[in-house]
Amino acid sequence: MILVTGATGTVGRQLILELKTRQAPFRVFARDPAKARALLGPVDAVAGDLARPETFGAALRGAEAAFLLSPMEPRLVAWETGLARAAAKAGVKRLVKLSALGADPRSPAAILRWHGQAEEEVRRAGAPFTFLRPGALYQNLLGHADSIRRGTLALPMGDARVAMVDARDVAACAAAALCGPARAGQTLTLTGPTALSYREVAAIFARVLGRPVSYAAAAPDDARRALDSSGTPPWMTDALLSLAERLRAGDSDVAADDVRAASGREPISLETFALDHRAAFA
Ligand SMILES: NC(=O)c1ccc[n+]([C@@H]2O[C@H](COP(=O)([O-])OP(=O)(O)OC[C@H]3O[C@@H](n4cnc5c(N)ncnc54)[C@H](OP(=O)(O)O)[C@@H]3O)[C@@H](O)[C@H]2O)c1
């Protein structure tokens, strides 16, 4: 049985579809099991909260594998460390952690630093692990659907080329690492077919939607003001802007072959994502 955290989120929902297709037995770890069942269908769901280690033992009972996903959150390291240690203690044989491209315990970008530190703790915890390091999810663009609809995508990314990937590919690789040939100790870099600049992203949406969409490189200070006025918590604004700085420096201009190697299929292109989600941007 596979314990799945984050099952109601962007990657987790896709992972549940993958596990159902594979007919792999799984249990969902959810703060609100009734909400998880309403979203995912009649699944085995157990009450669990990454902030409450007392919920880990019962959730892990009988688990041979676990998918570890924390939301973007300043307590990510503590939360993931706690579950990784409990999983090792429970005898979990495969611990698949969702990390991030560029994870580094010394990164100046908080989110990459948290993932780098969490990877170190997962290694120390002792269960056989696989790290999945995706680039930026295409699905993030759904959060910019209004801007794309209005015809201007304004982001503080300069001209950087950024590795991007579909959450469906991340989920396919997670399912493969959980149920397929073991990948103990491996780190998979999950990217789409090519890194893209946001000018190219805008051009792809323009083509798919059949109307003008342009990219405007926002100044970091303007992006900060926009985030502040939208009510984004200060820690998240700092985390997003420090990540954008790394992307502008070219840290994410990467294309790897790991999606194909792990999932056995070609990575989904941004064109396909845009077509599949056309209604959300139209
Ligand atoms: N977005 C990107 O471009 C990108 C790229 C690389 C890596 N990542 C990493 O991906 C992760 C986020 O994945 P995602 O976008 O799929 O997540 P998401 O859509 O933000 O969903 C977060 C999930 O975490 C669950 N959750 C929240 N608080 C929890 C708690 N206290 N205990 C247990 N579960 C809790 C939520 O469940 P409920 O709310 O239903 O309880 C939900 O299932 C982050 O670690 C992020 O750094 C993201």
The ligand as a Gaussian input file, in Angstrom:
#p B3LYP/6-31G(d) Opt

LIG

0 1
 N        4.313000      24.891000      -8.592000
 C        5.509000      24.659000      -9.088000
 O        5.893000      25.197000     -10.126000
 C        6.437000      23.719000      -8.376000
 C        7.629000      23.364000      -8.982000
 C        8.504000      22.502000      -8.301000
 C        8.165000      22.043000      -7.040000
 N        6.980000      22.414000      -6.473000
 C        6.655000      21.926000      -5.136000
 O        5.410000      21.248000      -5.180000
 C        4.822000      21.296000      -3.887000
 C        3.394000      21.705000      -4.029000
 O        2.727000      20.755000      -4.843000
 P        1.289000      21.053000      -5.442000
 O        1.362000      22.304000      -6.262000
 O        0.778000      19.817000      -6.057000
 O        0.494000      21.377000      -4.103000
 P       -0.828000      22.208000      -3.919000
 O       -1.688000      22.130000      -5.131000
 O       -0.449000      23.545000      -3.366000
 O       -1.543000      21.371000      -2.782000
 C       -1.011000      21.279000      -1.496000
 C       -1.398000      19.944000      -0.895000
 O       -0.863000      19.885000       0.432000
 C       -1.919000      19.534000       1.320000
 N       -1.653000      20.133000       2.623000
 C       -1.625000      21.437000       2.954000
 N       -1.334000      21.581000       4.261000
 C       -1.193000      20.337000       4.759000
 C       -0.905000      19.816000       6.049000
 N       -0.703000      20.625000       7.109000
 N       -0.848000      18.471000       6.217000
 C       -1.066000      17.628000       5.169000
 N       -1.341000      18.068000       3.923000
 C       -1.397000      19.406000       3.728000
 C       -3.177000      20.072000       0.686000
 O       -4.271000      19.351000       1.175000
 P       -5.628000      20.010000       1.734000
 O       -5.527000      21.497000       1.565000
 O       -6.717000      19.343000       0.931000
 O       -5.640000      19.588000       3.141000
 C       -2.904000      19.742000      -0.784000
 O       -3.205000      18.393000      -1.047000
 C        5.647000      22.271000      -3.058000
 O        6.530000      21.549000      -2.229000
 C        6.407000      23.027000      -4.129000
 O        7.618000      23.596000      -3.652000
 C        6.101000      23.221000      -7.108000

